[in-house]
Amino acid sequence: MRTTLDIDRSLLERAKRALGASTFTEAIERSLERAIAGAELDALLESVRGQDLVWSVDELREYRRSGLAEAP
């Protein structure tokens, strides 16, 4: 999908470098993916707040990948 956005060029350059992206489009897509993953992780953590759970980081990542962590 083509769209026009007014984004600071130096911010885009920094994002490209930080994410190892070769294009602005790739940097934006990776940034959006990371933002979504962060929001989903926040929602997961909120859903288990107060429960006595002990998960390793690997178990938490596997749970997120399983699709069971989808927000309602």
N, CA, C and O atoms as a Maestro MAE file, in Angstrom:
{
 s_m_m2io_version
 :::
 2.0.0
}

f_m_ct {
 s_m_title
 :::
 protein
 m_atom[288] {
  # First column is atom index #
  i_m_mmod_type
  r_m_x_coord
  r_m_y_coord
  r_m_z_coord
  i_m_residue_number
  s_m_chain_name
  s_m_pdb_residue_name
  s_m_pdb_atom_name
  i_m_atomic_number
  :::
  1 25 0.841 -1.164 0.000 1 A "MET " " N  " 7
  2 3 0.000 0.000 0.000 1 A "MET " " CA " 6
  3 2 0.896 1.239 0.000 1 A "MET " " C  " 6
  4 15 1.797 1.365 0.829 1 A "MET " " O  " 8
  5 25 0.651 2.108 -0.893 2 A "ARG " " N  " 7
  6 3 1.420 3.344 -0.956 2 A "ARG " " CA " 6
  7 2 0.721 4.415 -0.139 2 A "ARG " " C  " 6
  8 15 -0.505 4.531 -0.143 2 A "ARG " " O  " 8
  9 25 1.523 5.182 0.552 3 A "THR " " N  " 7
  10 3 0.983 6.288 1.334 3 A "THR " " CA " 6
  11 2 2.036 7.373 1.418 3 A "THR " " C  " 6
  12 15 3.211 7.127 1.146 3 A "THR " " O  " 8
  13 25 1.630 8.545 1.783 4 A "THR " " N  " 7
  14 3 2.556 9.660 1.925 4 A "THR " " CA " 6
  15 2 2.559 10.096 3.383 4 A "THR " " C  " 6
  16 15 1.513 10.387 3.963 4 A "THR " " O  " 8
  17 25 3.748 10.137 3.962 5 A "LEU " " N  " 7
  18 3 3.908 10.555 5.352 5 A "LEU " " CA " 6
  19 2 5.012 11.592 5.433 5 A "LEU " " C  " 6
  20 15 5.971 11.553 4.663 5 A "LEU " " O  " 8
  21 25 4.875 12.501 6.352 6 A "ASP " " N  " 7
  22 3 5.903 13.501 6.590 6 A "ASP " " CA " 6
  23 2 6.654 13.101 7.856 6 A "ASP " " C  " 6
  24 15 6.251 13.454 8.965 6 A "ASP " " O  " 8
  25 25 7.754 12.357 7.681 7 A "ILE " " N  " 7
  26 3 8.537 11.844 8.803 7 A "ILE " " CA " 6
  27 2 9.931 12.438 8.719 7 A "ILE " " C  " 6
  28 15 10.532 12.508 7.647 7 A "ILE " " O  " 8
  29 25 10.431 12.861 9.865 8 A "ASP " " N  " 7
  30 3 11.765 13.453 9.940 8 A "ASP " " CA " 6
  31 2 12.802 12.500 9.335 8 A "ASP " " C  " 6
  32 15 12.912 11.349 9.759 8 A "ASP " " O  " 8
  33 25 13.550 12.973 8.361 9 A "ARG " " N  " 7
  34 3 14.517 12.132 7.653 9 A "ARG " " CA " 6
  35 2 15.606 11.604 8.580 9 A "ARG " " C  " 6
  36 15 16.019 10.451 8.451 9 A "ARG " " O  " 8
  37 25 16.075 12.426 9.507 10 A "SER " " N  " 7
  38 3 17.137 11.955 10.407 10 A "SER " " CA " 6
  39 2 16.606 10.851 11.326 10 A "SER " " C  " 6
  40 15 17.345 9.934 11.685 10 A "SER " " O  " 8
  41 25 15.334 10.935 11.705 11 A "LEU " " N  " 7
  42 3 14.720 9.879 12.505 11 A "LEU " " CA " 6
  43 2 14.649 8.577 11.707 11 A "LEU " " C  " 6
  44 15 14.936 7.502 12.234 11 A "LEU " " O  " 8
  45 25 14.269 8.682 10.447 12 A "LEU " " N  " 7
  46 3 14.228 7.498 9.583 12 A "LEU " " CA " 6
  47 2 15.619 6.889 9.411 12 A "LEU " " C  " 6
  48 15 15.771 5.669 9.454 12 A "LEU " " O  " 8
  49 25 16.619 7.722 9.221 13 A "GLU " " N  " 7
  50 3 17.999 7.225 9.066 13 A "GLU " " CA " 6
  51 2 18.449 6.507 10.333 13 A "GLU " " C  " 6
  52 15 19.054 5.437 10.268 13 A "GLU " " O  " 8
  53 25 18.149 7.101 11.485 14 A "ARG " " N  " 7
  54 3 18.509 6.467 12.759 14 A "ARG " " CA " 6
  55 2 17.791 5.135 12.920 14 A "ARG " " C  " 6
  56 15 18.389 4.158 13.370 14 A "ARG " " O  " 8
  57 25 16.512 5.089 12.556 15 A "ALA " " N  " 7
  58 3 15.748 3.843 12.654 15 A "ALA " " CA " 6
  59 2 16.335 2.776 11.730 15 A "ALA " " C  " 6
  60 15 16.463 1.616 12.121 15 A "ALA " " O  " 8
  61 25 16.688 3.165 10.516 16 A "LYS " " N  " 7
  62 3 17.303 2.209 9.581 16 A "LYS " " CA " 6
  63 2 18.555 1.593 10.186 16 A "LYS " " C  " 6
  64 15 18.732 0.375 10.160 16 A "LYS " " O  " 8
  65 25 19.417 2.436 10.730 17 A "ARG " " N  " 7
  66 3 20.665 1.934 11.323 17 A "ARG " " CA " 6
  67 2 20.379 1.044 12.531 17 A "ARG " " C  " 6
  68 15 20.944 -0.043 12.659 17 A "ARG " " O  " 8
  69 25 19.506 1.510 13.407 18 A "ALA " " N  " 7
  70 3 19.223 0.778 14.645 18 A "ALA " " CA " 6
  71 2 18.595 -0.584 14.381 18 A "ALA " " C  " 6
  72 15 18.853 -1.548 15.102 18 A "ALA " " O  " 8
  73 25 17.769 -0.655 13.343 19 A "LEU " " N  " 7
  74 3 17.052 -1.896 13.043 19 A "LEU " " CA " 6
  75 2 17.751 -2.757 12.005 19 A "LEU " " C  " 6
  76 15 17.317 -3.875 11.729 19 A "LEU " " O  " 8
  77 25 18.826 -2.246 11.431 20 A "GLY " " N  " 7
  78 3 19.531 -2.999 10.398 20 A "GLY " " CA " 6
  79 2 18.726 -3.105 9.116 20 A "GLY " " C  " 6
  80 15 18.875 -4.064 8.358 20 A "GLY " " O  " 8
  81 25 17.877 -2.123 8.875 21 A "ALA " " N  " 7
  82 3 17.022 -2.130 7.684 21 A "ALA " " CA " 6
  83 2 17.773 -1.498 6.515 21 A "ALA " " C  " 6
  84 15 18.630 -0.634 6.702 21 A "ALA " " O  " 8
  85 25 17.436 -1.941 5.315 22 A "SER " " N  " 7
  86 3 18.106 -1.394 4.137 22 A "SER " " CA " 6
  87 2 17.291 -0.288 3.464 22 A "SER " " C  " 6
  88 15 17.818 0.465 2.645 22 A "SER " " O  " 8
  89 25 16.008 -0.193 3.810 23 A "THR " " N  " 7
  90 3 15.153 0.841 3.214 23 A "THR " " CA " 6
  91 2 14.319 1.496 4.310 23 A "THR " " C  " 6
  92 15 14.162 0.958 5.405 23 A "THR " " O  " 8
  93 25 13.793 2.665 3.984 24 A "PHE " " N  " 7
  94 3 12.900 3.342 4.925 24 A "PHE " " CA " 6
  95 2 11.648 2.503 5.170 24 A "PHE " " C  " 6
  96 15 11.178 2.396 6.303 24 A "PHE " " O  " 8
  97 25 11.117 1.918 4.118 25 A "THR " " N  " 7
  98 3 9.919 1.087 4.254 25 A "THR " " CA " 6
  99 2 10.171 -0.060 5.222 25 A "THR " " C  " 6
  100 15 9.350 -0.339 6.096 25 A "THR " " O  " 8
  101 25 11.296 -0.714 5.063 26 A "GLU " " N  " 7
  102 3 11.640 -1.829 5.951 26 A "GLU " " CA " 6
  103 2 11.783 -1.337 7.390 26 A "GLU " " C  " 6
  104 15 11.326 -2.008 8.316 26 A "GLU " " O  " 8
  105 25 12.400 -0.195 7.587 27 A "ALA " " N  " 7
  106 3 12.557 0.368 8.937 27 A "ALA " " CA " 6
  107 2 11.202 0.672 9.562 27 A "ALA " " C  " 6
  108 15 10.983 0.393 10.741 27 A "ALA " " O  " 8
  109 25 10.304 1.238 8.785 28 A "ILE " " N  " 7
  110 3 8.973 1.564 9.298 28 A "ILE " " CA " 6
  111 2 8.210 0.287 9.645 28 A "ILE " " C  " 6
  112 15 7.579 0.208 10.699 28 A "ILE " " O  " 8
  113 25 8.266 -0.714 8.764 29 A "GLU " " N  " 7
  114 3 7.573 -1.970 9.022 29 A "GLU " " CA " 6
  115 2 8.124 -2.663 10.267 29 A "GLU " " C  " 6
  116 15 7.358 -3.162 11.092 29 A "GLU " " O  " 8
  117 25 9.437 -2.693 10.403 30 A "ARG " " N  " 7
  118 3 10.030 -3.312 11.597 30 A "ARG " " CA " 6
  119 2 9.650 -2.552 12.859 30 A "ARG " " C  " 6
  120 15 9.387 -3.151 13.902 30 A "ARG " " O  " 8
  121 25 9.624 -1.233 12.757 31 A "SER " " N  " 7
  122 3 9.236 -0.415 13.905 31 A "SER " " CA " 6
  123 2 7.797 -0.698 14.311 31 A "SER " " C  " 6
  124 15 7.496 -0.821 15.499 31 A "SER " " O  " 8
  125 25 6.914 -0.801 13.333 32 A "LEU " " N  " 7
  126 3 5.512 -1.108 13.631 32 A "LEU " " CA " 6
  127 2 5.381 -2.491 14.252 32 A "LEU " " C  " 6
  128 15 4.617 -2.675 15.200 32 A "LEU " " O  " 8
  129 25 6.123 -3.472 13.726 33 A "GLU " " N  " 7
  130 3 6.081 -4.825 14.280 33 A "GLU " " CA " 6
  131 2 6.540 -4.823 15.734 33 A "GLU " " C  " 6
  132 15 5.941 -5.488 16.579 33 A "GLU " " O  " 8
  133 25 7.606 -4.071 16.024 34 A "ARG " " N  " 7
  134 3 8.104 -4.000 17.399 34 A "ARG " " CA " 6
  135 2 7.108 -3.290 18.313 34 A "ARG " " C  " 6
  136 15 6.926 -3.688 19.464 34 A "ARG " " O  " 8
  137 25 6.475 -2.256 17.812 35 A "ALA " " N  " 7
  138 3 5.479 -1.539 18.615 35 A "ALA " " CA " 6
  139 2 4.311 -2.456 18.954 35 A "ALA " " C  " 6
  140 15 3.830 -2.459 20.087 35 A "ALA " " O  " 8
  141 25 3.855 -3.231 17.978 36 A "ILE " " N  " 7
  142 3 2.750 -4.167 18.201 36 A "ILE " " CA " 6
  143 2 3.166 -5.252 19.186 36 A "ILE " " C  " 6
  144 15 2.410 -5.585 20.099 36 A "ILE " " O  " 8
  145 25 4.361 -5.805 19.007 37 A "ALA " " N  " 7
  146 3 4.844 -6.847 19.919 37 A "ALA " " CA " 6
  147 2 4.929 -6.306 21.341 37 A "ALA " " C  " 6
  148 15 4.574 -7.003 22.292 37 A "ALA " " O  " 8
  149 25 5.392 -5.080 21.492 38 A "GLY " " N  " 7
  150 3 5.476 -4.474 22.817 38 A "GLY " " CA " 6
  151 2 4.105 -4.292 23.445 38 A "GLY " " C  " 6
  152 15 3.918 -4.568 24.630 38 A "GLY " " O  " 8
  153 25 3.153 -3.832 22.657 39 A "ALA " " N  " 7
  154 3 1.790 -3.641 23.161 39 A "ALA " " CA " 6
  155 2 1.164 -4.978 23.542 39 A "ALA " " C  " 6
  156 15 0.475 -5.069 24.558 39 A "ALA " " O  " 8
  157 25 1.396 -6.024 22.734 40 A "GLU " " N  " 7
  158 3 0.869 -7.345 23.049 40 A "GLU " " CA " 6
  159 2 1.499 -7.905 24.320 40 A "GLU " " C  " 6
  160 15 0.821 -8.536 25.131 40 A "GLU " " O  " 8
  161 25 2.794 -7.670 24.490 41 A "LEU " " N  " 7
  162 3 3.459 -8.129 25.702 41 A "LEU " " CA " 6
  163 2 2.906 -7.390 26.920 41 A "LEU " " C  " 6
  164 15 2.670 -8.004 27.961 41 A "LEU " " O  " 8
  165 25 2.700 -6.092 26.798 42 A "ASP " " N  " 7
  166 3 2.106 -5.318 27.895 42 A "ASP " " CA " 6
  167 2 0.729 -5.870 28.256 42 A "ASP " " C  " 6
  168 15 0.400 -6.001 29.435 42 A "ASP " " O  " 8
  169 25 -0.080 -6.194 27.238 43 A "ALA " " N  " 7
  170 3 -1.419 -6.739 27.482 43 A "ALA " " CA " 6
  171 2 -1.331 -8.096 28.176 43 A "ALA " " C  " 6
  172 15 -2.110 -8.386 29.084 43 A "ALA " " O  " 8
  173 25 -0.384 -8.922 27.748 44 A "LEU " " N  " 7
  174 3 -0.200 -10.230 28.382 44 A "LEU " " CA " 6
  175 2 0.200 -10.063 29.835 44 A "LEU " " C  " 6
  176 15 -0.356 -10.723 30.713 44 A "LEU " " O  " 8
  177 25 1.146 -9.196 30.094 45 A "LEU " " N  " 7
  178 3 1.593 -8.985 31.463 45 A "LEU " " CA " 6
  179 2 0.459 -8.438 32.330 45 A "LEU " " C  " 6
  180 15 0.328 -8.816 33.494 45 A "LEU " " O  " 8
  181 25 -0.346 -7.563 31.774 46 A "GLU " " N  " 7
  182 3 -1.487 -7.024 32.514 46 A "GLU " " CA " 6
  183 2 -2.503 -8.129 32.809 46 A "GLU " " C  " 6
  184 15 -3.113 -8.140 33.878 46 A "GLU " " O  " 8
  185 25 -2.688 -9.053 31.872 47 A "SER " " N  " 7
  186 3 -3.675 -10.119 32.061 47 A "SER " " CA " 6
  187 2 -3.275 -11.105 33.149 47 A "SER " " C  " 6
  188 15 -4.139 -11.778 33.712 47 A "SER " " O  " 8
  189 25 -1.994 -11.206 33.456 48 A "VAL " " N  " 7
  190 3 -1.550 -12.133 34.491 48 A "VAL " " CA " 6
  191 2 -1.113 -11.412 35.763 48 A "VAL " " C  " 6
  192 15 -0.605 -12.035 36.695 48 A "VAL " " O  " 8
  193 25 -1.314 -10.101 35.796 49 A "ARG " " N  " 7
  194 3 -0.919 -9.322 36.984 49 A "ARG " " CA " 6
  195 2 -1.614 -9.890 38.221 49 A "ARG " " C  " 6
  196 15 -2.815 -10.158 38.215 49 A "ARG " " O  " 8
  197 25 -0.829 -10.064 39.273 50 A "GLY " " N  " 7
  198 3 -1.377 -10.557 40.528 50 A "GLY " " CA " 6
  199 2 -1.416 -12.069 40.628 50 A "GLY " " C  " 6
  200 15 -1.623 -12.611 41.713 50 A "GLY " " O  " 8
  201 25 -1.219 -12.757 39.517 51 A "GLN " " N  " 7
  202 3 -1.198 -14.220 39.565 51 A "GLN " " CA " 6
  203 2 0.203 -14.676 39.946 51 A "GLN " " C  " 6
  204 15 1.191 -14.013 39.634 51 A "GLN " " O  " 8
  205 25 0.272 -15.783 40.604 52 A "ASP " " N  " 7
  206 3 1.559 -16.319 41.039 52 A "ASP " " CA " 6
  207 2 2.132 -17.206 39.941 52 A "ASP " " C  " 6
  208 15 2.057 -18.432 40.015 52 A "ASP " " O  " 8
  209 25 2.705 -16.568 38.918 53 A "LEU " " N  " 7
  210 3 3.266 -17.290 37.783 53 A "LEU " " CA " 6
  211 2 4.767 -17.065 37.711 53 A "LEU " " C  " 6
  212 15 5.271 -15.979 37.998 53 A "LEU " " O  " 8
  213 25 5.456 -18.108 37.324 54 A "VAL " " N  " 7
  214 3 6.890 -17.989 37.107 54 A "VAL " " CA " 6
  215 2 7.183 -18.572 35.735 54 A "VAL " " C  " 6
  216 15 7.096 -19.782 35.529 54 A "VAL " " O  " 8
  217 25 7.529 -17.699 34.801 55 A "TRP " " N  " 7
  218 3 7.849 -18.122 33.438 55 A "TRP " " CA " 6
  219 2 9.249 -17.654 33.099 55 A "TRP " " C  " 6
  220 15 9.686 -16.584 33.522 55 A "TRP " " O  " 8
  221 25 9.935 -18.462 32.340 56 A "SER " " N  " 7
  222 3 11.215 -18.016 31.813 56 A "SER " " CA " 6
  223 2 10.929 -17.125 30.606 56 A "SER " " C  " 6
  224 15 9.818 -17.120 30.075 56 A "SER " " O  " 8
  225 25 11.917 -16.391 30.190 57 A "VAL " " N  " 7
  226 3 11.758 -15.534 29.015 57 A "VAL " " CA " 6
  227 2 11.422 -16.393 27.801 57 A "VAL " " C  " 6
  228 15 10.584 -16.003 26.987 57 A "VAL " " O  " 8
  229 25 12.054 -17.546 27.666 58 A "ASP " " N  " 7
  230 3 11.776 -18.436 26.530 58 A "ASP " " CA " 6
  231 2 10.332 -18.939 26.559 58 A "ASP " " C  " 6
  232 15 9.689 -19.025 25.513 58 A "ASP " " O  " 8
  233 25 9.819 -19.269 27.740 59 A "GLU " " N  " 7
  234 3 8.428 -19.717 27.853 59 A "GLU " " CA " 6
  235 2 7.464 -18.595 27.490 59 A "GLU " " C  " 6
  236 15 6.446 -18.836 26.841 59 A "GLU " " O  " 8
  237 25 7.776 -17.381 27.900 60 A "LEU " " N  " 7
  238 3 6.934 -16.235 27.573 60 A "LEU " " CA " 6
  239 2 6.931 -15.983 26.068 60 A "LEU " " C  " 6
  240 15 5.878 -15.716 25.488 60 A "LEU " " O  " 8
  241 25 8.088 -16.066 25.436 61 A "ARG " " N  " 7
  242 3 8.154 -15.885 23.976 61 A "ARG " " CA " 6
  243 2 7.361 -16.968 23.255 61 A "ARG " " C  " 6
  244 15 6.654 -16.679 22.289 61 A "ARG " " O  " 8
  245 25 7.470 -18.201 23.712 62 A "GLU " " N  " 7
  246 3 6.732 -19.300 23.089 62 A "GLU " " CA " 6
  247 2 5.231 -19.085 23.236 62 A "GLU " " C  " 6
  248 15 4.473 -19.346 22.301 62 A "GLU " " O  " 8
  249 25 4.798 -18.616 24.392 63 A "TYR " " N  " 7
  250 3 3.380 -18.330 24.597 63 A "TYR " " CA " 6
  251 2 2.904 -17.262 23.627 63 A "TYR " " C  " 6
  252 15 1.823 -17.381 23.049 63 A "TYR " " O  " 8
  253 25 3.696 -16.229 23.446 64 A "ARG " " N  " 7
  254 3 3.322 -15.163 22.521 64 A "ARG " " CA " 6
  255 2 3.240 -15.693 21.096 64 A "ARG " " C  " 6
  256 15 2.335 -15.324 20.347 64 A "ARG " " O  " 8
  257 25 4.181 -16.557 20.715 65 A "ARG " " N  " 7
  258 3 4.193 -17.112 19.354 65 A "ARG " " CA " 6
  259 2 3.035 -18.076 19.116 65 A "ARG " " C  " 6
  260 15 2.621 -18.287 17.976 65 A "ARG " " O  " 8
  261 25 2.511 -18.661 20.199 66 A "SER " " N  " 7
  262 3 1.465 -19.676 20.060 66 A "SER " " CA " 6
  263 2 0.148 -19.109 19.547 66 A "SER " " C  " 6
  264 15 -0.705 -19.851 19.060 66 A "SER " " O  " 8
  265 25 -0.017 -17.785 19.656 67 A "GLY " " N  " 7
  266 3 -1.279 -17.183 19.232 67 A "GLY " " CA " 6
  267 2 -2.292 -17.092 20.359 67 A "GLY " " C  " 6
  268 15 -3.327 -16.442 20.213 67 A "GLY " " O  " 8
  269 25 -2.005 -17.737 21.478 68 A "LEU " " N  " 7
  270 3 -2.918 -17.674 22.623 68 A "LEU " " CA " 6
  271 2 -2.889 -16.314 23.303 68 A "LEU " " C  " 6
  272 15 -3.783 -15.991 24.086 68 A "LEU " " O  " 8
  273 25 -1.876 -15.519 23.011 69 A "ALA " " N  " 7
  274 3 -1.724 -14.212 23.648 69 A "ALA " " CA " 6
  275 2 -2.452 -13.117 22.906 69 A "ALA " " C  " 6
  276 15 -2.316 -11.942 23.249 69 A "ALA " " O  " 8
  277 25 -3.229 -13.481 21.887 70 A "GLU " " N  " 7
  278 3 -3.963 -12.463 21.106 70 A "GLU " " CA " 6
  279 2 -4.906 -11.697 22.013 70 A "GLU " " C  " 6
  280 15 -5.595 -12.272 22.856 70 A "GLU " " O  " 8
  281 25 -4.923 -10.385 21.821 71 A "ALA " " N  " 7
  282 3 -5.828 -9.540 22.605 71 A "ALA " " CA " 6
  283 2 -7.266 -9.801 22.174 71 A "ALA " " C  " 6
  284 15 -7.523 -10.044 20.995 71 A "ALA " " O  " 8
  285 25 -8.207 -9.755 23.117 72 A "PRO " " N  " 7
  286 3 -9.608 -10.006 22.772 72 A "PRO " " CA " 6
  287 2 -10.190 -8.930 21.869 72 A "PRO " " C  " 6
  288 15 -11.360 -9.005 21.494 72 A "PRO " " O  " 8
  :::
 }
 m_bond[287] {
  # First column is bond index #
  i_m_from
  i_m_to
  i_m_order
  :::
  1 1 2 1
  2 2 3 1
  3 3 4 2
  4 3 5 1
  5 5 6 1
  6 6 7 1
  7 7 8 2
  8 7 9 1
  9 9 10 1
  10 10 11 1
  11 11 12 2
  12 11 13 1
  13 13 14 1
  14 14 15 1
  15 15 16 2
  16 15 17 1
  17 17 18 1
  18 18 19 1
  19 19 20 2
  20 19 21 1
  21 21 22 1
  22 22 23 1
  23 23 24 2
  24 23 25 1
  25 25 26 1
  26 26 27 1
  27 27 28 2
  28 27 29 1
  29 29 30 1
  30 30 31 1
  31 31 32 2
  32 31 33 1
  33 33 34 1
  34 34 35 1
  35 35 36 2
  36 35 37 1
  37 37 38 1
  38 38 39 1
  39 39 40 2
  40 39 41 1
  41 41 42 1
  42 42 43 1
  43 43 44 2
  44 43 45 1
  45 45 46 1
  46 46 47 1
  47 47 48 2
  48 47 49 1
  49 49 50 1
  50 50 51 1
  51 51 52 2
  52 51 53 1
  53 53 54 1
  54 54 55 1
  55 55 56 2
  56 55 57 1
  57 57 58 1
  58 58 59 1
  59 59 60 2
  60 59 61 1
  61 61 62 1
  62 62 63 1
  63 63 64 2
  64 63 65 1
  65 65 66 1
  66 66 67 1
  67 67 68 2
  68 67 69 1
  69 69 70 1
  70 70 71 1
  71 71 72 2
  72 71 73 1
  73 73 74 1
  74 74 75 1
  75 75 76 2
  76 75 77 1
  77 77 78 1
  78 78 79 1
  79 79 80 2
  80 79 81 1
  81 81 82 1
  82 82 83 1
  83 83 84 2
  84 83 85 1
  85 85 86 1
  86 86 87 1
  87 87 88 2
  88 87 89 1
  89 89 90 1
  90 90 91 1
  91 91 92 2
  92 91 93 1
  93 93 94 1
  94 94 95 1
  95 95 96 2
  96 95 97 1
  97 97 98 1
  98 98 99 1
  99 99 100 2
  100 99 101 1
  101 101 102 1
  102 102 103 1
  103 103 104 2
  104 103 105 1
  105 105 106 1
  106 106 107 1
  107 107 108 2
  108 107 109 1
  109 109 110 1
  110 110 111 1
  111 111 112 2
  112 111 113 1
  113 113 114 1
  114 114 115 1
  115 115 116 2
  116 115 117 1
  117 117 118 1
  118 118 119 1
  119 119 120 2
  120 119 121 1
  121 121 122 1
  122 122 123 1
  123 123 124 2
  124 123 125 1
  125 125 126 1
  126 126 127 1
  127 127 128 2
  128 127 129 1
  129 129 130 1
  130 130 131 1
  131 131 132 2
  132 131 133 1
  133 133 134 1
  134 134 135 1
  135 135 136 2
  136 135 137 1
  137 137 138 1
  138 138 139 1
  139 139 140 2
  140 139 141 1
  141 141 142 1
  142 142 143 1
  143 143 144 2
  144 143 145 1
  145 145 146 1
  146 146 147 1
  147 147 148 2
  148 147 149 1
  149 149 150 1
  150 150 151 1
  151 151 152 2
  152 151 153 1
  153 153 154 1
  154 154 155 1
  155 155 156 2
  156 155 157 1
  157 157 158 1
  158 158 159 1
  159 159 160 2
  160 159 161 1
  161 161 162 1
  162 162 163 1
  163 163 164 2
  164 163 165 1
  165 165 166 1
  166 166 167 1
  167 167 168 2
  168 167 169 1
  169 169 170 1
  170 170 171 1
  171 171 172 2
  172 171 173 1
  173 173 174 1
  174 174 175 1
  175 175 176 2
  176 175 177 1
  177 177 178 1
  178 178 179 1
  179 179 180 2
  180 179 181 1
  181 181 182 1
  182 182 183 1
  183 183 184 2
  184 183 185 1
  185 185 186 1
  186 186 187 1
  187 187 188 2
  188 187 189 1
  189 189 190 1
  190 190 191 1
  191 191 192 2
  192 191 193 1
  193 193 194 1
  194 194 195 1
  195 195 196 2
  196 195 197 1
  197 197 198 1
  198 198 199 1
  199 199 200 2
  200 199 201 1
  201 201 202 1
  202 202 203 1
  203 203 204 2
  204 203 205 1
  205 205 206 1
  206 206 207 1
  207 207 208 2
  208 207 209 1
  209 209 210 1
  210 210 211 1
  211 211 212 2
  212 211 213 1
  213 213 214 1
  214 214 215 1
  215 215 216 2
  216 215 217 1
  217 217 218 1
  218 218 219 1
  219 219 220 2
  220 219 221 1
  221 221 222 1
  222 222 223 1
  223 223 224 2
  224 223 225 1
  225 225 226 1
  226 226 227 1
  227 227 228 2
  228 227 229 1
  229 229 230 1
  230 230 231 1
  231 231 232 2
  232 231 233 1
  233 233 234 1
  234 234 235 1
  235 235 236 2
  236 235 237 1
  237 237 238 1
  238 238 239 1
  239 239 240 2
  240 239 241 1
  241 241 242 1
  242 242 243 1
  243 243 244 2
  244 243 245 1
  245 245 246 1
  246 246 247 1
  247 247 248 2
  248 247 249 1
  249 249 250 1
  250 250 251 1
  251 251 252 2
  252 251 253 1
  253 253 254 1
  254 254 255 1
  255 255 256 2
  256 255 257 1
  257 257 258 1
  258 258 259 1
  259 259 260 2
  260 259 261 1
  261 261 262 1
  262 262 263 1
  263 263 264 2
  264 263 265 1
  265 265 266 1
  266 266 267 1
  267 267 268 2
  268 267 269 1
  269 269 270 1
  270 270 271 1
  271 271 272 2
  272 271 273 1
  273 273 274 1
  274 274 275 1
  275 275 276 2
  276 275 277 1
  277 277 278 1
  278 278 279 1
  279 279 280 2
  280 279 281 1
  281 281 282 1
  282 282 283 1
  283 283 284 2
  284 283 285 1
  285 285 286 1
  286 286 287 1
  287 287 288 2
  :::
 }
}
